[in-house]
């Protein structure tokens, strides 16, 4: 890990019928390029990521829930699915599933998460997550998993 880099937290959205949590798990330790992102804002966020950073894997459109934890295993590089070198992406690997999924509805009803990018700018496909938000979502996942 880079000297002085505090691990940051992120959220990655994917449609489960296109590329879901199980697809990333199936890639194993070699992981997968988080490709196909065509938003300058999301690309710029990926440029901030460092190897070892963790993120939530979020199923968008179907399910709308945080389902697992991923790790950045390669920093921003040209997206192999893009003809234009301006599009970059990171590589991710699955770390572990959450004890229970945490739905967008559950996140929206928790006042402590009112400022979360997922709540404020739900369209952004790659998002920063604060340390506090990370801990709250993990606690919700553990609490949901106890039922």
C-alpha positions as a Python dict, from the first residue, in 0.01 Angstrom:
ca = {
    (1, 'X'): (0, 0, 0),
    (2, 'X'): (126, 346, -89),
    (3, 'X'): (299, 527, 194),
    (4, 'X'): (59, 767, 359),
    (5, 'X'): (-248, 653, 161),
    (6, 'X'): (-547, 616, 388),
    (7, 'X'): (-770, 350, 246),
    (8, 'X'): (-1072, 511, 92),
    (9, 'X'): (-1416, 361, 50),
    (10, 'X'): (-1628, 349, -264),
    (11, 'X'): (-1951, 213, -408),
    (12, 'X'): (-1977, 43, -747),
    (13, 'X'): (-2315, 3, -913),
    (14, 'X'): (-2390, -272, -1161),
    (15, 'X'): (-2706, -420, -1306),
    (16, 'X'): (-2712, -778, -1179),
    (17, 'X'): (-2851, -911, -1508),
    (18, 'X'): (-2550, -757, -1689),
    (19, 'X'): (-2270, -817, -1437),
    (20, 'X'): (-2371, -913, -1085),
    (21, 'X'): (-2199, -1002, -760),
    (22, 'X'): (-2186, -1371, -850),
    (23, 'X'): (-2012, -1283, -1177),
    (24, 'X'): (-1737, -1098, -990),
    (25, 'X'): (-1705, -1380, -734),
    (26, 'X'): (-1662, -1624, -1024),
    (27, 'X'): (-1362, -1420, -1149),
    (28, 'X'): (-1173, -1512, -831),
    (29, 'X'): (-847, -1347, -728),
    (30, 'X'): (-773, -1217, -1078),
    (31, 'X'): (-1084, -1003, -1058),
    (32, 'X'): (-1232, -803, -1343),
    (33, 'X'): (-1199, -467, -1512),
    (34, 'X'): (-1475, -230, -1397),
    (35, 'X'): (-1523, -130, -1759),
    (36, 'X'): (-1795, 37, -1961),
    (37, 'X'): (-1816, 350, -1746),
    (38, 'X'): (-1880, 649, -1973),
    (39, 'X'): (-1925, 924, -1718),
    (40, 'X'): (-1642, 1173, -1666),
    (41, 'X'): (-1742, 1213, -1301),
    (42, 'X'): (-1729, 835, -1238),
    (43, 'X'): (-1402, 803, -1433),
    (44, 'X'): (-1245, 1082, -1229),
    (45, 'X'): (-1353, 909, -908),
    (46, 'X'): (-1185, 587, -1027),
    (47, 'X'): (-864, 783, -1092),
    (48, 'X'): (-852, 854, -716),
    (49, 'X'): (-861, 485, -622),
    (50, 'X'): (-559, 300, -490),
    (51, 'X'): (-481, -70, -469),
    (52, 'X'): (-628, -205, -147),
    (53, 'X'): (-919, 40, -131),
    (54, 'X'): (-1251, -128, -52),
    (55, 'X'): (-1591, -70, -201),
    (56, 'X'): (-1948, -185, -182),
    (57, 'X'): (-2094, -380, -474),
    (58, 'X'): (-2442, -244, -539),
    (59, 'X'): (-2704, -412, -756),
    (60, 'X'): (-2883, -135, -946),
    (61, 'X'): (-3216, -154, -1130),
    (62, 'X'): (-3295, -504, -1000),
    (63, 'X'): (-3276, -544, -625),
    (64, 'X'): (-3132, -197, -554),
    (65, 'X'): (-2919, -321, -269),
    (66, 'X'): (-2562, -337, -141),
    (67, 'X'): (-2466, -705, -160),
    (68, 'X'): (-2090, -737, -111),
    (69, 'X'): (-1747, -590, -52),
    (70, 'X'): (-1488, -553, -329),
    (71, 'X'): (-1123, -454, -334),
    (72, 'X'): (-937, -243, -590),
    (73, 'X'): (-660, -462, -735),
    (74, 'X'): (-542, -237, -1022),
    (75, 'X'): (-542, 140, -1038),
    (76, 'X'): (-694, 341, -1323),
    (77, 'X'): (-584, 228, -1669),
    (78, 'X'): (-735, 246, -2019),
    (79, 'X'): (-1072, 69, -2045),
    (80, 'X'): (-1029, -228, -2280),
    (81, 'X'): (-1389, -187, -2403),
    (82, 'X'): (-1338, 175, -2513),
    (83, 'X'): (-1207, 298, -2848),
    (84, 'X'): (-1108, 627, -2686),
    (85, 'X'): (-813, 627, -2439),
    (86, 'X'): (-981, 896, -2227),
    (87, 'X'): (-1200, 625, -2071),
    (88, 'X'): (-1028, 454, -1782),
    (89, 'X'): (-1124, 200, -1521),
    (90, 'X'): (-991, 8, -1222),
    (91, 'X'): (-987, -367, -1163),
    (92, 'X'): (-1184, -516, -876),
    (93, 'X'): (-1207, -850, -700),
    (94, 'X'): (-1480, -977, -472),
    (95, 'X'): (-1381, -992, -103),
    (96, 'X'): (-1694, -1114, 75),
    (97, 'X'): (-2071, -1096, 58),
    (98, 'X'): (-2250, -889, 319),
    (99, 'X'): (-2424, -1096, 593),
    (100, 'X'): (-2750, -966, 440),
    (101, 'X'): (-2816, -724, 154),
    (102, 'X'): (-2885, -362, 251),
    (103, 'X'): (-3156, -214, 29),
    (104, 'X'): (-3166, 140, -104),
    (105, 'X'): (-3497, 183, 81),
    (106, 'X'): (-3326, 87, 409),
    (107, 'X'): (-3041, 330, 339),
    (108, 'X'): (-3284, 613, 255),
    (109, 'X'): (-3480, 565, 578),
    (110, 'X'): (-3167, 593, 796),
    (111, 'X'): (-3117, 963, 880),
    (112, 'X'): (-2745, 902, 941),
    (113, 'X'): (-2711, 821, 568),
    (114, 'X'): (-2904, 1122, 436),
    (115, 'X'): (-2586, 1275, 288),
    (116, 'X'): (-2467, 954, 121),
    (117, 'X'): (-2400, 1000, -251),
    (118, 'X'): (-2623, 697, -317),
    (119, 'X'): (-2913, 897, -170),
    (120, 'X'): (-2821, 1238, -315),
    (121, 'X'): (-2702, 1137, -665),
    (122, 'X'): (-2842, 794, -729),
    (123, 'X'): (-2746, 794, -1099),
    (124, 'X'): (-2369, 808, -1042),
    (125, 'X'): (-2230, 460, -1111),
    (126, 'X'): (-1910, 491, -905),
    (127, 'X'): (-1926, 686, -580),
    (128, 'X'): (-1719, 778, -276),
    (129, 'X'): (-1840, 648, 62),
    (130, 'X'): (-1730, 807, 389),
    (131, 'X'): (-1582, 596, 670),
    (132, 'X'): (-1890, 669, 881),
    (133, 'X'): (-2131, 563, 604),
    (134, 'X'): (-1926, 247, 546),
    (135, 'X'): (-1954, 148, 913),
    (136, 'X'): (-2330, 220, 926),
    (137, 'X'): (-2403, 13, 612),
    (138, 'X'): (-2197, -276, 751),
    (139, 'X'): (-2387, -257, 1079),
    (140, 'X'): (-2720, -257, 893),
    (141, 'X'): (-2607, -565, 700),
    (142, 'X'): (-2518, -745, 1023),
    (143, 'X'): (-2849, -643, 1186),
    (144, 'X'): (-3051, -753, 879),
    (145, 'X'): (-2864, -1083, 878),
    (146, 'X'): (-2977, -1168, 1232),
    (147, 'X'): (-3343, -1223, 1143),
}
